[in-house]
């Protein structure tokens, strides 16, 4: 295999993006991420100048004598540090997690249409959170929602894996079909619980709002809930980057090159479940971040996972932070749910990509 080329999806060889393009992309997306983060902390019902934001953040890490006299109010400090900053960080973590999970699954399934919903992880996490609402555990402590979301994601993947595995092997086609079928069943169960909960209008409203996604009322607790899982998931995915590249050649070819196919598939699937659970646990159900972002990055930078995965993480974080900023500022009277905004941007863009690349998709 040429050093200048790596396998694209479907086993075809694709040119690796030039080094200059990769450097320019990472520099541009990193600056975009920083700009979006500053805008997310500065813009809101009470606008705060970015210079004030920078001083307040610097005051948390630098000595007072270096910054000079305080030039901000306590109200501005509370708004930035306790309300907006954790919300922006949670959005970035959730976006990065969903995008990396999508990039991994698209590599394993060798299909640009794959994301965490194809293995039932998203639906399982959603069902777990719905159970937390219906049983009123979510009222007792906000930690019950992410706990049940994680349990739902792992439980769904366990069932999919159990159904798909035969004789130590897990065929990708069987895994895909089992994931879609189980995901539909879990969504139906969640819908049933929602319909039964309408006797308690407040609980039903909370469930519906959560199912539409959103980052309102996120605190540092949500940051610490998701951060370790997202960090571990991203690191494991980077560790598997070379194996994911070889899997694009097909299972038999990659096995002949030394890849332990079944083990890699298992680790990737569980890593995707960890990332999906971490995202859904703190952001609700948010679509298209795990589908559009890695697919778009692949078109720009090529299929090499050691580049694709970190690029997807940065771009996914930026995408969800931008969508959240729009969700809370597009209306004066209240927020638009985050899932609506991501779908409004993601669906047309994905259809555009699909139309341009339909020959490649059909040929998978």
C-alpha positions, 0 to 999 in steps of 0.5 A: 500500500502506497504511503501516499494513499490509504483505503477509502470506504468500500476498499477503494484507494483515496489520496491523502489530503496534502499536509498544507491543507491539513495544517490550514484546516486544523488552524482554521477550525481551532480558531473557529472553536475559540471564536465560537466559545468566546461568542457563546460566553459573551452573547446572551440576554445580557451581552458582555464584551469579550474583553471583559470575558477574557479578564474574568477568565484570566482572573481565575488562573492569574494572580490579581496583581498581574491583572490590575484592579477589577473592572467587572461586576459580580453579576457579570462574573456569575453569568460567565463562570456559573451559567454560560461557560459550563454550558459552552463546555458541555456543548463542545464535549457533546459535539466532539463525542458525537462526531468522533463516535460517528467517524468510528462507526462510519469506518467500521461499517464502511458506510458514510451514513453510519452513526450511533443510532445504527447500533441502538446506542442513541435510542438506548440512552434516550430510553434510559433518560425517559425512565429516569423522568418517569420514575421521578428520580430525575427530580431527586437528583440531576445525576440520575439522568446521565446515569440512566442514559449511560445504562441505556446506551450500554444495555442497547449495545449489549443486546445488539452485540448478543443478537449479532454474534455467532461463534465468536464473529459479529458480521457487520451486516447483522450488526447493522440490522440488529441495531436498526431493529432494536433502535426502533423497538427502544424508540417505541418503548420510549414513546409508550412511556411518554404517552403514559406520562401525560397524566403528569403534564410537568414530567411529560413536558420535561421529557419532550424538551429533553428528547428535542435536545438542549443545553439549558441549565447546564452546570459544572456538574454536567461538565465533570459527568461527561468530560472523563468519558469523552476524554477516554473515548477520544483517546481510545479512538485515536489509539485504534486509528491505524486499525480503522484505516485497515478495516476500510480494506475489508475484514479479510484484507485487514486480518491478513495485515495483522488486525484482530478484526473482532476485537477492534470492532468490539472496542470501537462499538463500546467506545462509540457507546461511551461517547454517545452516552456521555453526549446524550446524558448531558445534551439530550437527543441531538441529531446529525452531529455524528452523521454530517460532521465526520462525513464532511471532514472526510470529503475535505481531509480524506479517510485517514483516521489519525487525521479524521478523528481529531478533526471531527472532534474539533469540528463537532465541538464547533458545530454544536456550540454554534447551534446552541448559540443560535438556539438561545439567541434566535428568539427573544421570547425563549430558546429553540430546542437544540435538536431542531437547530442541528436538524435545520442545518444538518439535514439540508447539508447532508442531502447536498453532500449525498447528492454530490457523492451519491455514486460513492454512497450507492457503490458501498 
